[in-house]
Amino acid sequence: MDFAIKGYVASLKGHVRIASLHSNQTAQKSMTNPNYRMILSYDIHPEKYERYYNYVLSEFVPGMQKMGLQMIFAWQIIYGRYPARQIDFICYDHHTLTTVLSSETFKRAEERLKSYTINYKRKVVYFENRFQF
């Protein structure tokens, strides 16, 4: 997968500084806005960084893409009382979203991701073309 560091560090409400990792593949996929965004936020378990990165890059993100969810951002929150990591996936239709979230494949993948993290939270929101918590 082709990734590029976005060319800025932003400040949100003076409390959070963010660097973002952006998937060029997803950004170029479509000019149509998606309808939904799945937001995963968490801290990486201090003793599991290497295993976390290997899993997310080689299995989790490609698995989500195969099921119809496209990663658009991976945010590293470097200041404030927020989880250190946020990964955003987009989906264009409700049927795909509900099918993915109810599948055993997704549930196993999410449980494995949780095993590498602390303070894990998943949220699905309507897509807005801006940073969303």
C-alpha positions in Angstrom: 0.0 0.0 0.0 1.3 3.5 -0.9 1.4 5.9 2.1 2.6 9.5 2.3 3.0 11.8 5.3 0.6 14.7 4.9 2.5 18.0 4.7 1.3 19.6 8.0 0.9 19.2 11.7 -2.4 20.7 12.9 -3.5 22.0 16.2 -7.1 21.2 17.3 -8.6 23.5 19.9 -5.1 24.2 21.2 -5.0 20.8 22.9 -4.1 18.2 20.3 -1.2 18.1 17.8 -1.7 15.6 15.0 0.5 14.1 12.3 -1.3 12.1 9.7 -0.5 9.1 7.6 -2.6 9.2 4.4 -3.4 6.4 1.9 -2.8 7.8 -1.6 -4.6 4.8 -3.0 -7.8 5.6 -1.2 -7.6 9.4 -1.9 -7.4 8.7 -5.6 -10.1 6.0 -5.7 -13.2 8.2 -6.1 -14.3 11.8 -6.3 -17.6 10.9 -4.6 -17.8 11.4 -0.9 -18.3 8.3 1.2 -21.3 8.1 3.5 -19.8 6.6 6.6 -16.5 6.7 8.6 -15.4 4.1 11.1 -13.1 5.6 13.7 -10.8 3.3 15.7 -8.9 5.0 18.6 -6.5 3.5 21.0 -3.1 3.5 22.6 -0.6 0.9 21.5 0.4 -1.5 24.3 4.0 -0.4 25.2 5.3 -4.0 25.0 3.7 -4.9 21.7 4.7 -2.1 19.3 6.5 -4.3 16.8 3.8 -7.0 16.7 1.1 -4.2 16.4 2.7 -2.6 13.4 3.3 -6.0 11.7 -0.3 -6.9 12.2 -1.9 -3.6 11.2 0.2 -3.1 8.1 0.3 -6.7 6.8 -3.1 -8.1 7.8 -5.6 -5.6 9.4 -5.7 -2.8 6.9 -5.5 -5.1 3.8 -8.3 -7.3 5.4 -10.5 -4.2 5.9 -9.9 -3.2 2.3 -10.9 -6.7 1.0 -14.2 -6.4 3.0 -15.0 -2.9 1.5 -13.6 -0.5 4.1 -10.9 1.9 2.9 -8.4 3.4 5.3 -8.1 7.1 4.7 -6.0 8.3 7.7 -3.9 7.0 10.5 -3.5 9.8 13.1 -0.8 10.0 15.7 -2.1 12.2 18.6 1.0 13.6 20.3 -0.4 15.9 22.9 -3.5 15.9 25.1 -5.7 13.5 26.9 -6.7 11.4 23.9 -5.7 8.0 22.7 -2.4 8.1 20.9 -3.6 6.5 17.7 -6.7 7.0 15.5 -7.3 5.1 12.3 -10.2 6.2 10.0 -11.9 3.9 7.5 -14.6 5.0 5.0 -17.5 3.2 3.5 -19.8 4.2 0.7 -22.9 2.3 1.6 -24.8 1.1 4.6 -25.1 -2.5 3.4 -21.3 -3.0 3.1 -20.8 -1.3 6.5 -23.4 -3.6 8.3 -22.1 -6.7 6.5 -18.5 -6.0 7.6 -19.3 -5.1 11.2 -21.4 -8.2 11.7 -19.0 -10.6 10.0 -16.9 -13.1 11.9 -13.9 -12.0 9.9 -14.2 -8.5 11.2 -14.9 -9.6 14.8 -11.7 -11.8 14.8 -9.6 -9.0 13.2 -10.9 -6.5 15.8 -10.2 -8.8 18.7 -6.7 -9.3 17.5 -6.2 -5.6 17.1 -7.5 -5.1 20.7 -4.9 -7.6 21.9 -2.1 -5.1 20.9 -3.9 -2.0 22.3 -5.2 -0.3 25.4 -8.2 2.0 25.6 -9.7 0.7 22.4 -12.8 2.4 21.1 -14.8 2.0 17.8 -17.2 4.6 16.5 -19.2 4.8 13.3 -20.3 8.3 12.2 -21.6 9.9 9.1 -18.7 11.0 6.9 -17.7 14.7 7.0 -14.7 15.9 5.0 -12.7 17.0 8.0 -11.0 15.5 11.0 -13.6 13.7 13.2 -13.2 12.3 16.7 
